[in-house]
């Protein structure tokens, strides 16, 4: 991605260097991976139980990150700003005003309006405070543990979480939650899959308009996003975690479905093509 030199977002909340709960020394990579798999399969950060660090581990870095050397933080800010521009324009075309989310950068652990969460849950969106949360260490885990490297794969993660924000401010998430309270577990899981695939499609819509507005994609970038989408499919993660798949427990969609819906959003650039809830087939 040719992202350098573009403007950043004013909606970044940097809590790095401020402490917070996290992993015990030595628990690191394994806890992160298992917690990440749990979160991606369930979407629930509260269910991840990770050992809390002792006093020595809590110290971490004593001060904030230097913006001049924080390339990854700048990248996240740039991508978030581009989502703001894209969704702002799409909402204006409908005569509406886009309410921009804030993005919180944290390390080890963070407190959100949805409760406390550790690095192990991976990036998440909290509808209660309309904020996206991410520990940038997750990107290293994508590369090393999920075989999903690349800057556009990283951008896809942000765009997916912003997709959940769009669902919240348009009332889709509230409708899904209300419907989920009236049905059994299997149907709730099915609703969750449709919601997650729509967020993937929204990420593709963003990528389409971002590229059309000011080309920044390089050869292989779309493949990076598709690889990331495939790597976090329910079937792929379940095979890694337990050696077999349980389709009735899927909450995010298969690898093929996640790839297909991101691709649909990217190819069409049309929000109305992302209605997974009325699709004849996912």
NORKA-V45287 format. One record per residue. N is the residue number from 1. D_CENTER is the distance of its C-alpha to the mean C-alpha in Angstrom with 1 decimal. Layout:
n=N d_center=D_CENTER
n=N d_center=D_CENTER
This chain:
n=1 d_center=18.5
n=2 d_center=21.1
n=3 d_center=19.2
n=4 d_center=21.8
n=5 d_center=24.0
n=6 d_center=21.8
n=7 d_center=21.3
n=8 d_center=18.6
n=9 d_center=17.2
n=10 d_center=19.3
n=11 d_center=16.5
n=12 d_center=15.4
n=13 d_center=16.4
n=14 d_center=17.2
n=15 d_center=18.1
n=16 d_center=18.5
n=17 d_center=22.0
n=18 d_center=22.5
n=19 d_center=22.5
n=20 d_center=20.8
n=21 d_center=20.8
n=22 d_center=19.5
n=23 d_center=21.0
n=24 d_center=24.7
n=25 d_center=26.2
n=26 d_center=26.3
n=27 d_center=23.6
n=28 d_center=20.9
n=29 d_center=19.4
n=30 d_center=20.4
n=31 d_center=19.0
n=32 d_center=15.6
n=33 d_center=15.5
n=34 d_center=17.0
n=35 d_center=14.8
n=36 d_center=11.6
n=37 d_center=13.3
n=38 d_center=14.3
n=39 d_center=11.0
n=40 d_center=9.5
n=41 d_center=12.9
n=42 d_center=13.4
n=43 d_center=10.4
n=44 d_center=12.9
n=45 d_center=12.7
n=46 d_center=16.4
n=47 d_center=17.5
n=48 d_center=16.8
n=49 d_center=20.1
n=50 d_center=20.2
n=51 d_center=23.5
n=52 d_center=24.0
n=53 d_center=25.5
n=54 d_center=29.0
n=55 d_center=30.4
n=56 d_center=30.4
n=57 d_center=26.8
n=58 d_center=25.7
n=59 d_center=27.4
n=60 d_center=24.9
n=61 d_center=25.1
n=62 d_center=27.5
n=63 d_center=26.4
n=64 d_center=23.7
n=65 d_center=22.4
n=66 d_center=24.7
n=67 d_center=23.1
n=68 d_center=25.5
n=69 d_center=24.2
n=70 d_center=20.5
n=71 d_center=19.5
n=72 d_center=15.8
n=73 d_center=15.6
n=74 d_center=17.4
n=75 d_center=15.1
n=76 d_center=12.0
n=77 d_center=14.5
n=78 d_center=15.7
n=79 d_center=12.6
n=80 d_center=11.8
n=81 d_center=15.5
n=82 d_center=15.5
n=83 d_center=13.0
n=84 d_center=15.5
n=85 d_center=18.4
n=86 d_center=17.2
n=87 d_center=16.4
n=88 d_center=19.4
n=89 d_center=21.6
n=90 d_center=20.4
n=91 d_center=21.1
n=92 d_center=24.4
n=93 d_center=25.5
n=94 d_center=25.4
n=95 d_center=27.3
n=96 d_center=24.5
n=97 d_center=22.8
n=98 d_center=19.1
n=99 d_center=18.1
n=100 d_center=15.8
n=101 d_center=13.1
n=102 d_center=13.4
n=103 d_center=11.0
n=104 d_center=12.3
n=105 d_center=12.9
n=106 d_center=14.4
n=107 d_center=16.2
n=108 d_center=17.0
n=109 d_center=16.5
n=110 d_center=15.9
n=111 d_center=17.3
n=112 d_center=15.5
n=113 d_center=17.1
n=114 d_center=15.5
n=115 d_center=17.3
n=116 d_center=17.1
n=117 d_center=14.5
n=118 d_center=15.0
n=119 d_center=13.2
n=120 d_center=13.4
n=121 d_center=10.7
n=122 d_center=7.9
n=123 d_center=5.1
n=124 d_center=5.6
n=125 d_center=7.2
n=126 d_center=10.9
n=127 d_center=13.0
n=128 d_center=16.2
n=129 d_center=15.8
n=130 d_center=13.3
n=131 d_center=11.3
n=132 d_center=7.9
n=133 d_center=8.5
n=134 d_center=8.2
n=135 d_center=11.1
n=136 d_center=11.7
n=137 d_center=13.6
n=138 d_center=10.5
n=139 d_center=11.1
n=140 d_center=14.6
n=141 d_center=13.8
n=142 d_center=12.0
n=143 d_center=15.3
n=144 d_center=17.7
n=145 d_center=16.7
n=146 d_center=14.6
n=147 d_center=16.6
n=148 d_center=13.8
n=149 d_center=15.0
n=150 d_center=15.2
n=151 d_center=14.0
n=152 d_center=12.8
n=153 d_center=10.6
n=154 d_center=9.1
n=155 d_center=9.1
n=156 d_center=7.5
n=157 d_center=4.1
n=158 d_center=5.1
n=159 d_center=6.8
n=160 d_center=4.8
n=161 d_center=3.8
n=162 d_center=7.4
n=163 d_center=8.4
n=164 d_center=8.4
n=165 d_center=10.4
n=166 d_center=12.7
n=167 d_center=13.3
n=168 d_center=14.3
n=169 d_center=16.7
n=170 d_center=18.2
n=171 d_center=18.9
n=172 d_center=17.2
n=173 d_center=15.3
n=174 d_center=18.6
n=175 d_center=20.5
n=176 d_center=18.4
n=177 d_center=18.8
n=178 d_center=22.5
n=179 d_center=23.1
n=180 d_center=21.6
n=181 d_center=24.2
n=182 d_center=26.9
n=183 d_center=26.3
n=184 d_center=26.2
n=185 d_center=23.5
n=186 d_center=23.5
n=187 d_center=23.0
n=188 d_center=20.3
n=189 d_center=18.4
n=190 d_center=19.2
n=191 d_center=18.0
n=192 d_center=14.6
n=193 d_center=14.5
n=194 d_center=15.5
n=195 d_center=12.9
n=196 d_center=10.0
n=197 d_center=12.0
n=198 d_center=12.6
n=199 d_center=9.0
n=200 d_center=9.3
n=201 d_center=12.6
n=202 d_center=11.7
n=203 d_center=9.6
n=204 d_center=13.0
n=205 d_center=15.0
n=206 d_center=13.6
n=207 d_center=14.4
n=208 d_center=17.8
n=209 d_center=18.9
n=210 d_center=17.8
n=211 d_center=19.9
n=212 d_center=22.7
n=213 d_center=23.0
n=214 d_center=23.3
n=215 d_center=22.8
n=216 d_center=20.8
n=217 d_center=19.8
n=218 d_center=21.9
n=219 d_center=23.1
n=220 d_center=20.5
n=221 d_center=17.4
n=222 d_center=16.6
n=223 d_center=17.5
n=224 d_center=14.9
n=225 d_center=12.1
n=226 d_center=14.0
n=227 d_center=14.5
n=228 d_center=10.9
n=229 d_center=10.5
n=230 d_center=13.8
n=231 d_center=13.2
n=232 d_center=10.8
n=233 d_center=13.1
n=234 d_center=14.8
n=235 d_center=18.1
n=236 d_center=17.3
n=237 d_center=15.8
n=238 d_center=18.8
n=239 d_center=21.2
n=240 d_center=20.1
n=241 d_center=20.3
n=242 d_center=23.3
n=243 d_center=24.9
n=244 d_center=24.8
n=245 d_center=22.7
n=246 d_center=23.0
n=247 d_center=21.9
n=248 d_center=22.8
n=249 d_center=20.1
n=250 d_center=17.2
n=251 d_center=14.4
n=252 d_center=11.8
n=253 d_center=14.4
n=254 d_center=16.2
n=255 d_center=15.4
n=256 d_center=17.8
n=257 d_center=16.4
n=258 d_center=12.8
n=259 d_center=14.7
n=260 d_center=17.1
n=261 d_center=15.1
n=262 d_center=13.1
n=263 d_center=16.6
n=264 d_center=18.1
n=265 d_center=16.1
n=266 d_center=16.9
n=267 d_center=20.5
n=268 d_center=21.4
n=269 d_center=19.4
n=270 d_center=20.4
n=271 d_center=18.4
n=272 d_center=21.1
n=273 d_center=20.4
n=274 d_center=17.1
n=275 d_center=19.1
n=276 d_center=18.1
n=277 d_center=20.1
n=278 d_center=23.3
n=279 d_center=22.8
n=280 d_center=25.8
n=281 d_center=23.7
n=282 d_center=20.1
